[in-house]
């Protein structure tokens, strides 16, 4: 396996074009926290790694035209430390503060977490809630893809050959939307989610003005519970509404059973997490 370090977007694009033309099995690497785990397990076997960790223009975090744009190689520690993220994207802060350890957050990048496309990815839940756009580049074009369309399944994205994630663009949410993120795992720290729930809720005088709800680790991708959101808009919380919400949650999710938890347990946890938020 060959590793080539690149230092600009232009060099990255050129190297990707060369690799695609030569039919090399190339992959992009930045932090490598997921990639090397998969390589050691024999899940992937790239012949070429393009290291983009030194491409400074892919590390920026800026506010532009009502959006926050985060470069693909920005680490989670850098995102947590960014004042504009702390002030304007508290749901993202709440989620990635629970991601891995300090050491992992110092290396893992937001672009890597997106392209890894794990339904249990902690950063993905807030990105779904925030209607994030994934900006991808190739030598031929730049595409902006809603994250809900970018991730096609576990470990699957719509990235084409010779494309890479350049940045993620996040529309600034209404500041009246109160953030909440909870994850359930088999231990209290350094755990992979059995089920996670992110919410953004604007509630005034007991009436829900707007709700955004996303579940992680209970389907092949993160799930935006759009039907539950529609149910809650303009509603006050009572037992009848909660009963309907429970049924809609079960309709929205499709969990599996694995070594961490059964499908039935995940279904119950998904319900209970949302009910706890709605009744708090």
N, C-alpha and C positions, 0 to 999 in steps of 0.2 A: 504493500500500500504506500502510495506517495502522498505527501502533504505539501501543499504550496500555500505560502502566506501571501495575501494580496493587501494592497494599501489604498485602493480607491475603488469607487463604484465602477469606473470605466475598465479598470484592470479585471475586476470580478466578472463583468459582462464578457470581456474578451476571452478570459479563461473558460468560462462556461460554454461559449460558442465553440472553442477549440475542443473541449472535452466531448461535447455532444457530437461534433463532426467525426471524432475519432472513435465513437461508440464506447468511450470509457465510462465506467459506472461511477460518476462523480457525485459527491455530496458536499453541501455547505456545512462548515463547523464554525462555531463561535465559542460558546462555553463548553460544549461537549458533555454536559452532565447526563443527558439522555442518550446521546449518540454512542458514547463509548460503552455504556451499559448494554445497549443492543448489540454492539459489535462483539463484545466478550461473550454474549449469549449465543452468538452465531445467527442472530436474526437478520443482520445486514452484513455485507462484505464489500464495501466500496473499494475500487482500485485507486481512487483519487479523492482526497479531501482538500477543499479550498477553505483556508482559514481566513475568515473576514473580521476577526476580532480587532485588528488594527485599523479598520476603515473608520476613521473618526466621524465622517459625515453620517454614518449609520448609528451613532451613539447619542445624537442630540435629542433633547426633550424641549419642545417649544410650543408656544400657544400662537395659533395662526387662524384668523377669521372664525372665531368661535369654536375652535377645535384644539385639542392637544395632540400633537404628533410626537410619537416616541419611536426613535430609531430601532431597528431590529436587533442590534447588538448591545443596546442598553441593558445592563444587568438589573436584576430585581433590587439589589441594594442601591444602585444609582436611582432607580425609579422611586424607591421609598424615601430617599434623601431629597428628591426634587421638591422645592417649595410649591411650585404650581400644581404638582400632583397632590401633595398634601392638602392644599387649599381647595382644589376644584374637583378632585376625583377620589373622595374618601372611600368609596366602595372598592376601588382598586387597591388602595393602601391596606384596607382591612383584610382583603383576600391574600395578597402576596406576603403580608406580615406573617401568615401562617404557612407559607410555602417552605418546606425543607428546613435546613439549618442556616445559620449565618454564612457558613462556608459555601453552601450550595447557592444561596442568594448572591454571594459575591461573584459567582461564575455564571450561573444560569441566566439566559437572556430571554426577553419577551418574544423575540422572533423564534427562538428555538422551542419555547413552550407552545407557541401557536402551531408550528409545522410538525411538532411531535403529535399533536392532535389526539391527546388522551382525553377521554370523557371525564377523567378525574383531575385534569389539569386545573390547579387552583386559580391561575390568572384568567382562564377562559370564561368562568362564570361571570365575573364583572364585565369582561369585554362583550359578552352576549347581552348583558343588561344595558350596556351603554351604546349598543348599536354600532360597535366599532367597525371600521373599514380596514381591510388588509391591503396595503399598497405593494404590488409586486412589479418587478422590473425584468425585462429581457433586453437584448440588443435591439429588438424590433419595436417594443412598445412598453408602456406603463399601464397597468390595470388596477382599478380600485374595486375590491370585491367585499361585499358584506361578510363578516366573519361567519354568520349563520350559513352562508353559501360556500365559503372557502373550505370549511372542514366537512368532509364527506362521510367520515366514519372513523373508527379507531385507527390512528396512524395514517389516515388517508386525507389528502387535500387535493385541490384542483390545480396545484402548481403544474405548469407545463414544463417540458424539457428546456433547459437553459434559462429558466426563471428562478428568481429568489425573492424573498421578502425584503423589501427596502425599509418599510416602517409601518406602524399602525396609526390610524387617524381616529380620534375619539371625539365625537360631538360633546360639548359641555352640557351636562344635564341640568335640569331645573334645580337650583339650590334648595328648593323646598322638599325635594325627594330625600327622605331620610334613609341612609344606607344601613344594611345589615348583612353580615356574612357569617355563616356557621358551617362547620364541617364535622362529621362524625367519622372516627376511625377506631382502630383497635388499640390505640394508645393515645396519650395526650400530646405528644410531640413527635415530629419527624414521621408522620403517618400519611399513608395514601388514603384518600377519602373512600369511605364506604358509601357515603352520601353527603353532598354539600348543597347548601341553599344560599343564594344571594337574592336580596330584595332591595328595591328602591320604592318607597311608599310616601306619598304626600297625603297626610291625614289631618283634617281640620274639623274641630268640634265633633269628633266621632265619625265623620264621613270621609271615606277614602276618595280623594280627588283623582289620584292616579296611582297605579301599582305596576311595577315591573318585577317579574319573578323568573328566576332561572335555577335549574337543578343540575348538579354535576354528579357523575358516576352512577346514573340510574338509566342510561340508555346508550346507544352507540356514539352519540355526541351529547354535548351539553344541550339541555332542553329549555327553551323559553316557553313558559306556560301561558300562551296567549289567551286561551279560553278562560283560564282563571283570572287573568288580568282584566278581561272584559267583564267578567262576573262582578269583580270587586269595584270597578269604576262607578263612583257615585253611590256606593252602598254603605250601610252601617252593618257592623258585624253582629250577627246573632247565630243561634245554633242551627237554624235552617240553612243559612248561607254557608256555614262551615261544612255542613253535611254535603251540600252541592259541590263545594270546593274540593272536598276529599275525593268525590267521584271523578271530578275533572282531572285531578292530579293522577289518579290511577289510569285514566285514559291517555294522559300525555306521556307517561314514562314507560320504559321497557327494560327493566333491570335484568341482569344475569346473576346467577349464583356462582361464586368462586371461593377461593381459599379465605377471603376476607369476610364474606357474608353471603347469606342466601338471598335470592331474589325477593322472597316474602319479607325478609327483614328490611331490605332496602325500601320496599314499598311502604312499610309501616313508618320507617324513619322519615321518609319524604313527607308523608302526611303530617306527622307529629311536629316536624320542624316548622312547617308553614303555619299550622294551627297555633303554635307557641308565639310566632311573630304576630299573627293577626289578633290574638287575644291579650297581648302584652300592653 
